[in-house]
């Protein structure tokens, strides 16, 4: 059996991530300092927030004596990719329940996952919407045996517990010396954890200075999810806010020309590659807010790169 990394090593690696000062012409014009937290560089196989969201899930599975993981995602899912890599690294069996019928040609993400040993179980999109159903669980148990279930995106109490470490690391690094911390929000699990980690338990901030940029068209329930996630770890904070309206067509949709142009220019200006589903949308939202003078000159923004660069392969970039 392969040992998982220890919590001490996990925390040490989180604290070693650098805040990279970025030369972004728009920000410089507005007199705003930009620091990028490069969690895309945290691990060669478990990129970005997946490194954090999987850590406590994997330890929980191992502590329960489970040898098999089951999780969920789409054809280009960062979470499916990361779970497959983690299972291979740490000696778990893994099953990926994939949204949609099996295509004739697998995506690069699913090819990687299958090559790493993950068994792919395809289900219809309608069945996938009920992926926590007892019927599906029974079917999976009959086919594959006992398993430890990790929800889509690693979005559970273990996931938010891991994401809280990002907030803790930022708090220790900058000691409150920032105006806003910005990150993308899909399930909002990472947002919940980062916001919780930036304050001490039961400490309340009057200013919502952790901004989660929703990558979804319909994000009405995300606020409730943040509260639920924080309650699951008994660390409720009021220092966060959801920002909507910068999804640019919806989750994982083809990039419109204006966004593709923005991406090329940003990467050329800063030297930082973006993933098209999450961090790109956050950067676009930050740019639009700067143009609207949301932050005054002299502000200091910390942008979190949540990884997922393997997903670029689905956009012909």
DRENDO-1510 file (C-alpha; in Angstrom, 1 decimal, always signed):
<recs>
REC; n; res; u; v; w
REC; 1; UNK; +0.0; +0.0; +0.0 .
REC; 2; UNK; +1.3; +3.4; -1.0 .
REC; 3; UNK; +1.2; +6.0; +1.8 .
REC; 4; UNK; -0.5; +9.3; +1.2 .
REC; 5; UNK; +1.4; +12.5; +1.9 .
REC; 6; UNK; +1.1; +13.6; +5.5 .
REC; 7; UNK; -0.9; +16.6; +6.6 .
REC; 8; UNK; +2.4; +18.3; +7.6 .
REC; 9; UNK; +3.7; +17.9; +4.1 .
REC; 10; UNK; +0.4; +19.0; +2.7 .
REC; 11; UNK; +0.4; +22.2; +4.7 .
REC; 12; UNK; +4.1; +22.9; +3.9 .
REC; 13; UNK; +3.5; +22.6; +0.2 .
REC; 14; UNK; +0.5; +25.0; +0.4 .
REC; 15; UNK; +2.5; +27.6; +2.3 .
REC; 16; UNK; +5.4; +27.4; -0.3 .
REC; 17; UNK; +3.2; +28.6; -3.2 .
REC; 18; UNK; +4.4; +32.0; -4.2 .
REC; 19; UNK; +2.4; +35.1; -4.8 .
REC; 20; UNK; +3.7; +36.2; -8.2 .
REC; 21; UNK; +3.6; +39.9; -9.0 .
REC; 22; UNK; +2.0; +40.3; -12.4 .
REC; 23; UNK; +2.6; +43.1; -15.0 .
REC; 24; UNK; -0.9; +43.6; -16.4 .
REC; 25; UNK; -1.2; +46.8; -18.5 .
REC; 26; UNK; -4.9; +47.4; -17.6 .
REC; 27; UNK; -4.2; +47.0; -13.9 .
REC; 28; UNK; -1.1; +49.3; -14.1 .
REC; 29; UNK; -3.2; +51.9; -15.9 .
REC; 30; UNK; -5.7; +51.8; -13.0 .
REC; 31; UNK; -3.0; +51.9; -10.4 .
REC; 32; UNK; -3.9; +48.4; -9.1 .
REC; 33; UNK; -1.3; +45.8; -7.9 .
REC; 34; UNK; -2.0; +42.2; -9.0 .
REC; 35; UNK; -0.5; +39.2; -7.3 .
REC; 36; UNK; -1.2; +35.7; -8.7 .
REC; 37; UNK; -1.3; +32.7; -6.3 .
REC; 38; UNK; +0.1; +30.0; -8.6 .
REC; 39; UNK; -1.7; +26.9; -7.3 .
REC; 40; UNK; -1.6; +25.6; -10.9 .
REC; 41; UNK; +2.1; +24.8; -10.0 .
REC; 42; UNK; +1.3; +22.9; -6.7 .
REC; 43; UNK; +1.7; +19.4; -8.2 .
REC; 44; UNK; +2.6; +17.9; -11.5 .
REC; 45; UNK; -0.5; +15.6; -11.5 .
REC; 46; UNK; -3.0; +17.1; -9.1 .
REC; 47; UNK; -3.3; +20.6; -10.4 .
REC; 48; UNK; -4.7; +23.6; -8.6 .
REC; 49; UNK; -7.6; +23.3; -6.2 .
REC; 50; UNK; -7.9; +19.6; -6.9 .
REC; 51; UNK; -4.7; +19.0; -4.9 .
REC; 52; UNK; -6.5; +20.5; -1.9 .
REC; 53; UNK; -10.0; +19.2; -2.4 .
REC; 54; UNK; -8.8; +15.6; -2.8 .
REC; 55; UNK; -6.4; +15.5; +0.1 .
REC; 56; UNK; -8.9; +14.9; +3.0 .
REC; 57; UNK; -11.1; +12.8; +0.7 .
REC; 58; UNK; -8.3; +10.4; +0.1 .
REC; 59; UNK; -7.3; +10.2; +3.7 .
REC; 60; UNK; -10.9; +9.6; +4.7 .
REC; 61; UNK; -11.1; +6.7; +2.2 .
REC; 62; UNK; -7.9; +5.2; +3.4 .
REC; 63; UNK; -9.0; +5.6; +7.1 .
REC; 64; UNK; -12.2; +3.7; +6.3 .
REC; 65; UNK; -10.2; +0.9; +4.7 .
REC; 66; UNK; -11.7; +1.6; +1.3 .
REC; 67; UNK; -9.6; +0.6; -1.7 .
REC; 68; UNK; -11.8; +2.0; -4.4 .
REC; 69; UNK; -12.9; +5.5; -5.3 .
REC; 70; UNK; -16.0; +6.5; -7.4 .
REC; 71; UNK; -16.5; +10.0; -8.6 .
REC; 72; UNK; -18.3; +12.0; -11.4 .
REC; 73; UNK; -17.5; +14.4; -14.2 .
REC; 74; UNK; -17.6; +15.3; -17.9 .
REC; 75; UNK; -15.4; +14.5; -20.8 .
REC; 76; UNK; -12.9; +17.2; -19.9 .
REC; 77; UNK; -13.3; +17.2; -16.2 .
REC; 78; UNK; -10.3; +18.4; -14.2 .
REC; 79; UNK; -11.7; +16.5; -11.2 .
REC; 80; UNK; -11.9; +13.2; -13.2 .
REC; 81; UNK; -8.4; +13.7; -14.4 .
REC; 82; UNK; -7.0; +14.5; -11.0 .
REC; 83; UNK; -8.8; +11.7; -9.2 .
REC; 84; UNK; -7.5; +9.2; -11.8 .
REC; 85; UNK; -3.9; +10.4; -11.2 .
REC; 86; UNK; -4.3; +10.4; -7.5 .
REC; 87; UNK; -5.7; +6.8; -7.5 .
REC; 88; UNK; -2.7; +5.7; -9.6 .
REC; 89; UNK; -0.2; +7.5; -7.3 .
REC; 90; UNK; -1.6; +6.2; -4.0 .
REC; 91; UNK; -2.8; +2.8; -4.9 .
REC; 92; UNK; -6.6; +3.1; -5.1 .
REC; 93; UNK; -8.9; +1.6; -7.7 .
REC; 94; UNK; -11.0; +4.2; -9.3 .
REC; 95; UNK; -14.3; +4.4; -11.3 .
REC; 96; UNK; -15.2; +7.6; -13.1 .
REC; 97; UNK; -19.0; +8.0; -13.8 .
REC; 98; UNK; -19.0; +10.1; -17.0 .
REC; 99; UNK; -21.8; +12.3; -18.2 .
REC; 100; UNK; -23.2; +11.2; -21.6 .
REC; 101; UNK; -22.8; +8.2; -23.8 .
REC; 102; UNK; -19.4; +6.8; -24.6 .
REC; 103; UNK; -18.1; +8.5; -27.7 .
REC; 104; UNK; -16.3; +6.7; -30.5 .
REC; 105; UNK; -13.1; +8.7; -29.7 .
REC; 106; UNK; -12.4; +9.5; -26.1 .
REC; 107; UNK; -11.3; +13.0; -25.1 .
REC; 108; UNK; -7.6; +13.5; -24.1 .
REC; 109; UNK; -8.8; +13.9; -20.5 .
REC; 110; UNK; -10.6; +10.5; -20.5 .
REC; 111; UNK; -7.8; +8.8; -22.4 .
REC; 112; UNK; -5.4; +10.0; -19.6 .
REC; 113; UNK; -7.8; +8.8; -16.9 .
REC; 114; UNK; -8.2; +5.4; -18.6 .
REC; 115; UNK; -4.5; +5.0; -19.1 .
REC; 116; UNK; -4.0; +5.7; -15.4 .
REC; 117; UNK; -6.3; +2.8; -14.6 .
REC; 118; UNK; -9.6; +4.5; -14.0 .
REC; 119; UNK; -12.6; +2.5; -15.2 .
REC; 120; UNK; -15.0; +4.7; -17.1 .
REC; 121; UNK; -18.8; +4.2; -16.6 .
REC; 122; UNK; -20.9; +6.3; -19.0 .
REC; 123; UNK; -24.5; +7.2; -18.2 .
REC; 124; UNK; -27.1; +9.4; -19.9 .
REC; 125; UNK; -27.2; +13.1; -19.2 .
REC; 126; UNK; -30.7; +12.6; -17.6 .
REC; 127; UNK; -29.4; +9.9; -15.3 .
REC; 128; UNK; -26.3; +11.9; -14.5 .
REC; 129; UNK; -28.5; +14.7; -13.1 .
REC; 130; UNK; -29.5; +12.2; -10.4 .
REC; 131; UNK; -26.0; +10.9; -9.8 .
REC; 132; UNK; -26.5; +10.6; -6.1 .
REC; 133; UNK; -29.5; +8.3; -6.5 .
REC; 134; UNK; -29.8; +5.1; -4.5 .
REC; 135; UNK; -30.5; +3.3; -7.8 .
REC; 136; UNK; -27.2; +4.4; -9.4 .
REC; 137; UNK; -25.3; +3.6; -6.2 .
REC; 138; UNK; -26.7; +0.1; -6.1 .
REC; 139; UNK; -25.8; -0.3; -9.8 .
REC; 140; UNK; -22.2; +0.8; -9.2 .
REC; 141; UNK; -21.8; -1.5; -6.2 .
REC; 142; UNK; -23.2; -4.4; -8.2 .
REC; 143; UNK; -20.7; -3.8; -11.0 .
REC; 144; UNK; -17.6; -2.7; -9.1 .
REC; 145; UNK; -18.0; -3.6; -5.4 .
REC; 146; UNK; -17.7; -1.3; -2.4 .
REC; 147; UNK; -16.4; +2.2; -2.9 .
REC; 148; UNK; -15.7; +5.6; -1.3 .
REC; 149; UNK; -17.8; +8.2; -3.1 .
REC; 150; UNK; -16.3; +11.6; -3.9 .
REC; 151; UNK; -18.9; +14.0; -5.4 .
REC; 152; UNK; -18.4; +15.9; -8.6 .
REC; 153; UNK; -15.6; +18.4; -8.3 .
REC; 154; UNK; -14.6; +17.0; -4.8 .
REC; 155; UNK; -17.3; +19.3; -3.5 .
REC; 156; UNK; -18.0; +18.0; +0.0 .
REC; 157; UNK; -16.9; +18.8; +3.6 .
REC; 158; UNK; -13.5; +17.2; +2.9 .
REC; 159; UNK; -13.1; +19.3; -0.1 .
REC; 160; UNK; -13.9; +22.6; +1.7 .
REC; 161; UNK; -11.6; +21.5; +4.5 .
REC; 162; UNK; -8.8; +21.2; +2.0 .
REC; 163; UNK; -9.6; +24.5; +0.2 .
REC; 164; UNK; -9.5; +26.2; +3.6 .
REC; 165; UNK; -5.8; +25.6; +3.6 .
REC; 166; UNK; -5.4; +28.0; +0.6 .
REC; 167; UNK; -7.1; +30.7; +2.7 .
REC; 168; UNK; -4.9; +30.0; +5.7 .
REC; 169; UNK; -1.7; +30.1; +3.6 .
REC; 170; UNK; -2.7; +33.5; +2.1 .
REC; 171; UNK; -3.6; +34.9; +5.5 .
REC; 172; UNK; -0.2; +33.9; +6.8 .
REC; 173; UNK; +1.6; +35.3; +3.8 .
REC; 174; UNK; +0.0; +38.8; +3.5 .
REC; 175; UNK; -1.3; +39.4; +7.1 .
REC; 176; UNK; -4.4; +41.2; +5.8 .
REC; 177; UNK; -2.5; +43.4; +3.3 .
REC; 178; UNK; -4.9; +43.1; +0.4 .
REC; 179; UNK; -8.0; +44.7; -1.0 .
REC; 180; UNK; -9.7; +41.6; -2.5 .
REC; 181; UNK; -9.0; +38.0; -3.2 .
REC; 182; UNK; -10.5; +36.7; -6.5 .
REC; 183; UNK; -11.2; +33.2; -7.7 .
REC; 184; UNK; -13.5; +31.3; -10.0 .
REC; 185; UNK; -16.6; +29.6; -8.6 .
REC; 186; UNK; -18.1; +26.5; -10.1 .
REC; 187; UNK; -19.5; +24.4; -7.2 .
REC; 188; UNK; -18.4; +27.3; -4.9 .
REC; 189; UNK; -16.6; +24.7; -2.6 .
REC; 190; UNK; -13.2; +26.3; -3.1 .
REC; 191; UNK; -14.7; +29.8; -2.4 .
REC; 192; UNK; -16.2; +28.5; +0.8 .
REC; 193; UNK; -13.0; +27.0; +2.0 .
REC; 194; UNK; -10.8; +30.0; +1.0 .
REC; 195; UNK; -13.1; +32.5; +2.7 .
REC; 196; UNK; -13.2; +30.3; +5.8 .
REC; 197; UNK; -9.4; +30.0; +5.9 .
REC; 198; UNK; -8.9; +33.8; +5.7 .
REC; 199; UNK; -10.5; +34.4; +9.1 .
REC; 200; UNK; -10.1; +32.8; +12.5 .
REC; 201; UNK; -13.0; +30.6; +13.6 .
REC; 202; UNK; -16.0; +32.8; +14.6 .
REC; 203; UNK; -14.2; +35.9; +13.5 .
REC; 204; UNK; -16.3; +38.2; +11.3 .
REC; 205; UNK; -15.2; +40.6; +8.6 .
REC; 206; UNK; -17.6; +43.4; +7.7 .
REC; 207; UNK; -16.2; +43.7; +4.2 .
REC; 208; UNK; -16.9; +41.0; +1.6 .
REC; 209; UNK; -13.3; +40.9; +0.3 .
REC; 210; UNK; -13.2; +37.4; -1.1 .
REC; 211; UNK; -14.9; +37.5; -4.6 .
REC; 212; UNK; -16.0; +34.3; -6.3 .
REC; 213; UNK; -16.7; +34.8; -10.0 .
REC; 214; UNK; -19.3; +32.4; -11.1 .
REC; 215; UNK; -18.6; +30.4; -14.3 .
REC; 216; UNK; -22.2; +29.3; -14.5 .
REC; 217; UNK; -25.2; +30.9; -16.2 .
REC; 218; UNK; -27.6; +30.2; -13.4 .
REC; 219; UNK; -25.8; +30.8; -10.1 .
REC; 220; UNK; -28.7; +31.5; -7.9 .
REC; 221; UNK; -28.0; +28.6; -5.5 .
REC; 222; UNK; -24.3; +29.1; -5.1 .
REC; 223; UNK; -24.6; +31.4; -2.2 .
REC; 224; UNK; -26.6; +28.8; -0.3 .
REC; 225; UNK; -24.0; +26.2; -1.2 .
REC; 226; UNK; -21.2; +28.4; +0.3 .
REC; 227; UNK; -23.1; +28.6; +3.5 .
REC; 228; UNK; -23.8; +24.9; +3.6 .
REC; 229; UNK; -20.1; +24.0; +2.9 .
REC; 230; UNK; -18.9; +26.3; +5.6 .
REC; 231; UNK; -21.4; +24.9; +8.1 .
REC; 232; UNK; -20.1; +21.4; +7.3 .
REC; 233; UNK; -16.8; +22.4; +8.8 .
REC; 234; UNK; -18.2; +24.7; +11.5 .
REC; 235; UNK; -16.5; +27.7; +10.1 .
REC; 236; UNK; -19.0; +30.2; +8.8 .
REC; 237; UNK; -17.7; +33.6; +7.6 .
REC; 238; UNK; -19.2; +36.7; +6.1 .
REC; 239; UNK; -16.1; +37.9; +4.1 .
REC; 240; UNK; -17.2; +36.6; +0.7 .
REC; 241; UNK; -19.3; +37.7; -2.2 .
REC; 242; UNK; -20.4; +36.0; -5.4 .
REC; 243; UNK; -20.0; +37.9; -8.7 .
REC; 244; UNK; -22.2; +36.9; -11.5 .
REC; 245; UNK; -22.5; +37.9; -15.2 .
REC; 246; UNK; -19.0; +37.0; -16.4 .
REC; 247; UNK; -19.6; +33.4; -17.5 .
REC; 248; UNK; -19.4; +34.5; -21.2 .
REC; 249; UNK; -21.9; +32.0; -22.5 .
REC; 250; UNK; -22.0; +29.4; -19.7 .
REC; 251; UNK; -20.0; +26.6; -18.3 .
REC; 252; UNK; -17.4; +25.1; -20.6 .
REC; 253; UNK; -18.9; +26.6; -23.7 .
REC; 254; UNK; -17.0; +27.6; -26.8 .
REC; 255; UNK; -15.1; +30.7; -26.2 .
REC; 256; UNK; -16.6; +33.8; -27.9 .
REC; 257; UNK; -14.1; +35.7; -30.1 .
REC; 258; UNK; -13.8; +38.6; -27.6 .
REC; 259; UNK; -12.9; +36.2; -24.8 .
REC; 260; UNK; -10.4; +34.3; -27.0 .
REC; 261; UNK; -8.8; +37.6; -27.8 .
REC; 262; UNK; -8.6; +38.6; -24.2 .
REC; 263; UNK; -7.0; +35.3; -23.3 .
REC; 264; UNK; -4.3; +35.6; -25.9 .
REC; 265; UNK; -3.5; +39.2; -24.8 .
REC; 266; UNK; -3.5; +38.4; -21.1 .
REC; 267; UNK; -1.2; +35.4; -21.6 .
REC; 268; UNK; +1.1; +37.5; -23.8 .
REC; 269; UNK; +1.2; +40.3; -21.3 .
REC; 270; UNK; +1.7; +38.3; -18.1 .
REC; 271; UNK; +3.3; +35.0; -19.3 .
REC; 272; UNK; +0.6; +33.0; -17.3 .
REC; 273; UNK; -1.5; +30.4; -19.0 .
REC; 274; UNK; -5.1; +30.3; -18.1 .
REC; 275; UNK; -7.6; +27.5; -18.2 .
REC; 276; UNK; -10.6; +28.4; -20.4 .
REC; 277; UNK; -13.4; +27.2; -18.0 .
REC; 278; UNK; -12.4; +28.8; -14.7 .
REC; 279; UNK; -9.5; +31.1; -14.2 .
REC; 280; UNK; -10.0; +32.8; -17.6 .
REC; 281; UNK; -13.6; +33.8; -16.6 .
REC; 282; UNK; -12.3; +35.1; -13.3 .
REC; 283; UNK; -9.6; +37.2; -15.0 .
REC; 284; UNK; -12.2; +38.5; -17.5 .
REC; 285; UNK; -14.5; +39.5; -14.6 .
REC; 286; UNK; -11.7; +41.3; -12.8 .
REC; 287; UNK; -10.8; +43.2; -16.0 .
REC; 288; UNK; -14.4; +44.3; -16.4 .
REC; 289; UNK; -14.7; +45.5; -12.8 .
REC; 290; UNK; -11.4; +47.4; -13.1 .
REC; 291; UNK; -12.8; +49.2; -16.2 .
REC; 292; UNK; -15.9; +50.1; -14.1 .
REC; 293; UNK; -13.5; +51.5; -11.4 .
REC; 294; UNK; -14.8; +48.9; -8.9 .
REC; 295; UNK; -11.5; +49.2; -7.0 .
REC; 296; UNK; -9.7; +52.5; -6.4 .
REC; 297; UNK; -6.2; +53.2; -7.4 .
REC; 298; UNK; -3.8; +51.8; -4.8 .
REC; 299; UNK; -5.7; +48.5; -4.4 .
REC; 300; UNK; -4.0; +45.2; -4.1 .
REC; 301; UNK; -5.7; +42.2; -5.6 .
REC; 302; UNK; -4.7; +38.5; -5.1 .
REC; 303; UNK; -5.9; +36.3; -7.9 .
REC; 304; UNK; -6.0; +32.5; -7.3 .
REC; 305; UNK; -5.0; +30.2; -10.2 .
REC; 306; UNK; -7.1; +27.1; -9.6 .
REC; 307; UNK; -5.3; +25.0; -12.2 .
REC; 308; UNK; -7.0; +22.9; -14.8 .
REC; 309; UNK; -4.7; +23.6; -17.6 .
REC; 310; UNK; -5.2; +20.1; -19.0 .
REC; 311; UNK; -8.7; +21.3; -20.0 .
REC; 312; UNK; -7.2; +23.6; -22.6 .
REC; 313; UNK; -7.1; +20.5; -24.9 .
REC; 314; UNK; -10.9; +20.7; -25.3 .
REC; 315; UNK; -10.7; +24.2; -26.8 .
REC; 316; UNK; -8.1; +23.8; -29.6 .
REC; 317; UNK; -5.7; +26.2; -28.0 .
</recs>
